[in-house]
Amino acid sequence: MGLSLYEISDQYKTVLNDLESMEDLDRQVIDDTLEPFKEDLENKCLAVAAYIKNLDAEAKAIKEAENNLKARRISLESKAKSFKGYLAANLPGKLSDNQTVISPRKGSERVVITNLELLPEDFFKVEKKPILTDIKKWLKDDPEIAGKYAKIEIGDPTVTIK
């Protein structure tokens, strides 16, 4: 079983630090000594990147399948709703057989707003949501005051793989 990227990276860093701590070494000697470690590290990085590309491709395929299934589900639900309306409009009364019972129902009450502007304020729910772009600008313009209320954090490092 091969070494993990962490192990290869640690070996490379250890050898590099050891070599750089030696004062008499020529830069060419350091480069020549590091070459096999560097090659292993680069090969492992490329292998991990290939694995990531494979995972991304599989996730994309699953997402496309989900979207296709969702579109199909929505279409079927819409068709069923349409047929329920058709059946309800033409149903003479309660019907049944060995597998199915059909019962007509009154429509349920629902609120239809005809003029939103004339409704009293008591009927509105106001959601307080921060505007992050404005807060970010405020933090950069006046970090001493703004820092008491919010802060900017740097996310985890990432890579681009093509």
ABEGO torsion letter per residue (X at the ends): XBBBAAAAAAAAAAAAAAAAABAABBAAAAAAAAAAAAAAAAAAAAAAAAAAAAAAAAAAAAAAAAAAAAAAAAAAAAAAAAAAAAAAAABAEBBBBAABBBBBBBBBBBBBBABAAABBAAABBBBBBBBAAAAAAAAAABAAAAAAABBBBBBBBBBBBX
